[in-house]
């Protein structure tokens, strides 16, 4: 700890203004994340290897997306667990640092064994303030 002439203490561990604002927005964030542009589109005949994903965002003043997952339901109405999607990072052109994007996706192998069977998929998102959003079930084959 160092003391300056204004008689207040500062440390190297002090939170940055961005961190303080993020904590405040987390407490005030009452809006669920928005999940849009899911893929593959409904009715898609998928292959042996298939990527599933979506665009997910939080309000400009929101707490930010914590996670997004994808859940499957088979023809017998049995549901899978919700598999966490990976965030596709972008590079900030000003700072050259990686940042989260709105793109979330995960690729699965092994659908060949279920060729021709009807399935459904939905996406679930949660922000850092624990607000949640689920998409409706959509079909794929």
FENTA-V26687 format. One record per residue. BURIAL is b if it has 24 or more other C-alpha atoms within 12 Angstrom, else e. Layout:
# FENTA-V26687
burial = {BURIAL & BURIAL}
This chain:
# FENTA-V26687
burial = {e & e & e & e & e & e & e & e & e & e & e & e & e & e & e & e & e & e & e & e & e & e & e & e & e & b & e & e & b & e & b & b & b & b & b & b & e & b & b & b & e & e & e & e & e & b & e & e & e & e & b & b & b & b & b & b & b & b & b & e & e & b & b & b & b & b & b & b & b & b & b & b & b & e & e & e & e & e & e & e & e & e & b & b & b & b & b & e & e & e & e & e & e & e & e & e & e & e & e & e & e & b & b & b & b & b & e & e & e & e & e & e & e & e & e & e & e & e & b & b & b & b & b & b & b & b & b & b & b & b & b & b & b & b & b & e & e & b & b & b & b}
